């Protein structure tokens, strides 16, 4: 499954930058977005290390809420099958 993750730009050195989500910072590529539309604090969707779309904070929060729901369901399923977090049952 491929998932784009909302992250907030904390540094811009176009065509690269640094984005943060949930306390984790990552170097990302920005070249798929127009340089003069990006500002520190903007939210972007990051997929395989590249910002692919700029979104507003409300949309970023909405996506994180959905991702957290999916992760919780996956954890419940793994627990029901007796699989621990290391994957070795």
C-alpha positions as a Markdown table, in Angstrom:
| # | Residue | x | y | z |
|---|---|---|---|---|
| 1 | Unk | 0.0 | 0.0 | 0.0 |
| 2 | Unk | 1.3 | 3.5 | -0.9 |
| 3 | Unk | 0.6 | 6.3 | 1.5 |
| 4 | Unk | 1.3 | 10.0 | 1.3 |
| 5 | Unk | 1.9 | 11.5 | 4.8 |
| 6 | Unk | 1.1 | 15.1 | 5.7 |
| 7 | Unk | 4.1 | 17.0 | 7.0 |
| 8 | Unk | 4.9 | 20.6 | 7.9 |
| 9 | Unk | 7.7 | 22.5 | 6.2 |
| 10 | Unk | 10.3 | 23.6 | 8.7 |
| 11 | Unk | 13.1 | 24.4 | 6.3 |
| 12 | Unk | 13.2 | 25.3 | 2.6 |
| 13 | Unk | 16.4 | 25.2 | 0.5 |
| 14 | Unk | 14.6 | 24.7 | -2.9 |
| 15 | Unk | 14.7 | 22.1 | -4.5 |
| 16 | Unk | 14.9 | 20.4 | -1.1 |
| 17 | Unk | 13.7 | 21.0 | 2.4 |
| 18 | Unk | 13.0 | 19.6 | 5.8 |
| 19 | Unk | 9.5 | 18.6 | 6.9 |
| 20 | Unk | 8.2 | 17.4 | 10.3 |
| 21 | Unk | 5.3 | 15.3 | 11.4 |
| 22 | Unk | 4.6 | 13.8 | 14.9 |
| 23 | Unk | 8.1 | 14.9 | 16.1 |
| 24 | Unk | 10.0 | 13.3 | 13.2 |
| 25 | Unk | 11.9 | 15.4 | 10.7 |
| 26 | Unk | 12.8 | 14.3 | 7.2 |
| 27 | Unk | 14.7 | 15.7 | 4.3 |
| 28 | Unk | 12.4 | 15.9 | 1.4 |
| 29 | Unk | 12.4 | 16.9 | -2.3 |
| 30 | Unk | 10.3 | 19.9 | -3.2 |
| 31 | Unk | 10.9 | 20.0 | -7.0 |
| 32 | Unk | 7.4 | 18.7 | -7.8 |
| 33 | Unk | 5.9 | 21.9 | -6.4 |
| 34 | Unk | 6.3 | 25.4 | -7.6 |
| 35 | Unk | 9.1 | 27.2 | -5.6 |
| 36 | Unk | 7.4 | 30.5 | -5.0 |
| 37 | Unk | 4.2 | 28.9 | -3.6 |
| 38 | Unk | 6.0 | 27.3 | -0.6 |
| 39 | Unk | 6.6 | 28.9 | 2.8 |
| 40 | Unk | 7.9 | 27.7 | 6.2 |
| 41 | Unk | 4.9 | 26.3 | 8.1 |
| 42 | Unk | 3.0 | 25.1 | 5.0 |
| 43 | Unk | 1.7 | 21.6 | 5.0 |
| 44 | Unk | 2.5 | 19.2 | 2.2 |
| 45 | Unk | 1.8 | 15.5 | 1.4 |
| 46 | Unk | 5.0 | 13.6 | 1.3 |
| 47 | Unk | 5.3 | 10.4 | -0.7 |
| 48 | Unk | 8.5 | 8.4 | -1.2 |
| 49 | Unk | 10.5 | 11.4 | 0.0 |
| 50 | Unk | 8.9 | 14.0 | -2.2 |
| 51 | Unk | 6.3 | 16.7 | -1.5 |
| 52 | Unk | 3.6 | 16.0 | -4.0 |
| 53 | Unk | 0.8 | 18.4 | -2.9 |
| 54 | Unk | 0.4 | 21.4 | -0.7 |
| 55 | Unk | -2.6 | 21.2 | 1.6 |
| 56 | Unk | -4.1 | 23.4 | 4.3 |
| 57 | Unk | -3.7 | 22.5 | 8.0 |
| 58 | Unk | -7.3 | 21.3 | 8.3 |
| 59 | Unk | -6.8 | 18.8 | 5.5 |
| 60 | Unk | -3.5 | 17.7 | 7.0 |
| 61 | Unk | -5.2 | 17.1 | 10.4 |
| 62 | Unk | -8.0 | 15.2 | 8.7 |
| 63 | Unk | -5.6 | 12.9 | 6.9 |
| 64 | Unk | -3.7 | 12.2 | 10.1 |
| 65 | Unk | -6.9 | 11.4 | 11.9 |
| 66 | Unk | -7.8 | 8.8 | 9.1 |
| 67 | Unk | -4.3 | 7.4 | 9.2 |
| 68 | Unk | -4.4 | 7.0 | 12.9 |
| 69 | Unk | -7.7 | 5.1 | 12.6 |
| 70 | Unk | -6.3 | 2.7 | 10.1 |
| 71 | Unk | -3.2 | 2.1 | 12.2 |
| 72 | Unk | -5.4 | 1.4 | 15.3 |
| 73 | Unk | -7.4 | -1.1 | 13.3 |
| 74 | Unk | -4.3 | -2.8 | 12.1 |
| 75 | Unk | -3.0 | -3.0 | 15.7 |
| 76 | Unk | -6.3 | -4.5 | 16.8 |
| 77 | Unk | -6.2 | -7.1 | 14.0 |
| 78 | Unk | -2.6 | -8.1 | 14.9 |
| 79 | Unk | -3.5 | -8.4 | 18.5 |
| 80 | Unk | -6.4 | -10.6 | 17.7 |
| 81 | Unk | -4.1 | -12.9 | 15.7 |
| 82 | Unk | -1.5 | -12.9 | 18.5 |
| 83 | Unk | 1.2 | -11.0 | 16.6 |
| 84 | Unk | 3.3 | -8.7 | 18.7 |
| 85 | Unk | 5.0 | -5.5 | 17.5 |
| 86 | Unk | 8.1 | -7.4 | 16.5 |
| 87 | Unk | 6.1 | -9.6 | 14.2 |
| 88 | Unk | 7.1 | -12.9 | 15.8 |
| 89 | Unk | 3.9 | -13.9 | 17.5 |
